[in-house]
Amino acid sequence: MHWCVAITSMTTISSQPPNTVSTRVWVMIILLAAIWGGSFLFGRVLMLEWPPFTVVFIRVCIAAIVLWLFLVATGRKLPGNMPLIGAILVMGILNNVIPFSLILIGQREIGSGLASVVNAMTPIWTLIIANTLTTDEKFSANKIAGIALGFTGVAIMIGSDFLEGLSASAWAQMAVLGATVSYGFAGVFGKRFRGQDPIVISTGQLTASSLVMLPLMFAIEDPFAITAPDMTMLLSLAGLAVLCTAFAYVLFFRILDSAGATNVSLVTFLVPVSAILLGAVFLGETLTGANILGMILILSGLVMIDGKILNWAKSAFFRGA
C-alpha cells in the first residue's frame, strides 16, 4: 500500500464521522499520493536487477524495524493474546506478502504507471468482497455502475495485450490484478481490528510478513546471489521501505486523525497520476491509448463508487442554476 494499506485502516476506522478537508490536510493527501505513486517507480527500478521475493522481504523487514522504533519511542506495545496475533499474521499475508510479491512480479514486465492503474482496482474488489461477506456494505446503483466501469477499463487494458498472443505484459497485469484481489480481502478482514491502534497493527503485520517472507525467499530465490546494489538501487530500496511503507503509514494515520477515513480515500484517485508522472520523468515510460482509456474508466468507476465528487458537482450545478 503503498496505498493499499489504506484499505485496512479505512475499514478499521470507518465509524469516524467525516471531517472538513483543510488546506493542510489536502497537502498531506497530495504528499501521500506522491509517496505511494513513488512505490511503483522504486519497485520497477529494483525489478530490473533483483528478484521480487528478496525485495519484498527487505522492504517489509526494514519497514518493520522503522515502525518498531516508532512504537518504542511512543510507548506503544504489541498485543499479547494469541487470537489477535493470529489475525495479524493473516493480515500480513493478505495485505503485504501476497500483494507486494504479485505487484513486483508484474513490474518485471510492465512500467510503474500501468501497474498503478491496475492497482487502482483495489477499492472496487473491496466493495465486491464486502458485499458478499458482510451485511453492512451492500451494493447501490452508483456502486454497481462504478464496478462495471472499473472492469470495463481493466478489460480494455489487459484484453488488448491478450489479443496480441498472451503477451508477458498481459500476464504481468493479471499478477497486479491478483494483488488487488488480495488487498480487497485484507480490507474486509481488517474490520476485526476496529478499536485497535492502527500503528500497532501495522507494526505487527509487517513483522509477521517479514517472518513469512524469510523462508519463502530462501525457498524460491537465492538472495546471496543478487548483484551488489549501486546508489540508485539503494535509494530505491530505502524509498520503498522507509518512505513508501513506514513513513507512509504514519502520514496516513495523521490524515485519518485530521479528516477521517472517508476523505483519506481521495488518495486513491491521485496515486496513478503520481506514478504515471514519475515513470514518465525518471524512466521515460509512456502509456498506450488502451492504457489511458482503461485508466479513465477505472477512475470514473471510483468516482461513481465514492459519490462525494458527484454530490459536490450536483450541488455546485444547482447553486449556479
KACOR-V397283 format. One record per backbone hydrogen bond with DSSP energy under -1.0 kcal/mol. NH is the residue of the N-H (numbers start at 1). CO is the residue of the C=O. If there is no record, write none. Layout:
[[NH | CO] [NH | CO]]
//
This chain:
[[5 | 2] [6 | 3] [7 | 4] [9 | 5] [10 | 6] [11 | 7] [12 | 8] [13 | 9] [16 | 13] [19 | 259] [26 | 22] [27 | 23] [28 | 24] [29 | 25] [30 | 26] [31 | 27] [32 | 28] [33 | 29] [34 | 30] [35 | 31] [36 | 32] [37 | 33] [38 | 34] [42 | 38] [43 | 39] [44 | 40] [45 | 41] [46 | 42] [47 | 43] [49 | 46] [50 | 46] [55 | 51] [56 | 52] [57 | 53] [58 | 54] [59 | 55] [60 | 56] [61 | 57] [62 | 58] [63 | 59] [64 | 60] [65 | 61] [66 | 62] [67 | 63] [68 | 64] [69 | 65] [70 | 66] [71 | 67] [72 | 68] [73 | 69] [74 | 70] [75 | 72] [76 | 71] [85 | 81] [86 | 82] [87 | 83] [88 | 84] [89 | 85] [90 | 86] [91 | 87] [92 | 88] [93 | 89] [94 | 90] [95 | 91] [96 | 92] [97 | 92] [98 | 93] [100 | 96] [101 | 97] [102 | 98] [103 | 99] [104 | 100] [105 | 101] [106 | 102] [107 | 103] [108 | 105] [109 | 106] [110 | 106] [115 | 111] [116 | 112] [117 | 113] [118 | 114] [119 | 115] [121 | 118] [122 | 119] [125 | 121] [126 | 122] [127 | 123] [128 | 124] [129 | 125] [130 | 126] [131 | 127] [132 | 128] [133 | 129] [134 | 130] [144 | 140] [145 | 141] [146 | 142] [147 | 143] [148 | 144] [149 | 145] [150 | 146] [151 | 147] [152 | 148] [153 | 149] [154 | 150] [155 | 151] [156 | 152] [157 | 153] [158 | 154] [159 | 155] [160 | 156] [162 | 158] [163 | 159] [165 | 162] [166 | 162] [171 | 167] [172 | 168] [173 | 169] [174 | 170] [175 | 171] [176 | 172] [177 | 173] [178 | 174] [179 | 175] [180 | 176] [181 | 177] [182 | 178] [183 | 179] [184 | 180] [185 | 181] [186 | 182] [187 | 183] [188 | 184] [189 | 185] [190 | 186] [191 | 188] [192 | 189] [193 | 190] [194 | 191] [196 | 193] [201 | 197] [202 | 198] [203 | 199] [204 | 200] [205 | 201] [206 | 202] [207 | 203] [208 | 204] [209 | 205] [210 | 206] [211 | 207] [212 | 208] [213 | 209] [214 | 210] [216 | 212] [217 | 213] [218 | 214] [219 | 215] [220 | 216] [221 | 217] [225 | 222] [234 | 230] [235 | 231] [236 | 232] [237 | 233] [238 | 234] [239 | 235] [240 | 236] [241 | 237] [242 | 238] [243 | 238] [244 | 239] [246 | 241] [247 | 242] [249 | 245] [250 | 246] [251 | 247] [252 | 248] [253 | 249] [254 | 250] [255 | 251] [256 | 252] [257 | 253] [258 | 254] [259 | 255] [260 | 256] [264 | 260] [266 | 263] [267 | 264] [268 | 265] [269 | 266] [271 | 267] [274 | 270] [275 | 271] [276 | 272] [277 | 273] [278 | 274] [279 | 275] [280 | 276] [281 | 277] [282 | 278] [283 | 279] [285 | 279] [292 | 288] [293 | 289] [294 | 290] [295 | 291] [296 | 292] [297 | 293] [298 | 294] [299 | 295] [300 | 296] [301 | 297] [302 | 298] [303 | 299] [304 | 300] [305 | 301] [306 | 302] [307 | 303] [311 | 307] [312 | 308] [313 | 309] [314 | 310] [315 | 311] [316 | 312] [317 | 313] [318 | 314] [319 | 315] [320 | 316] [321 | 317]]
//
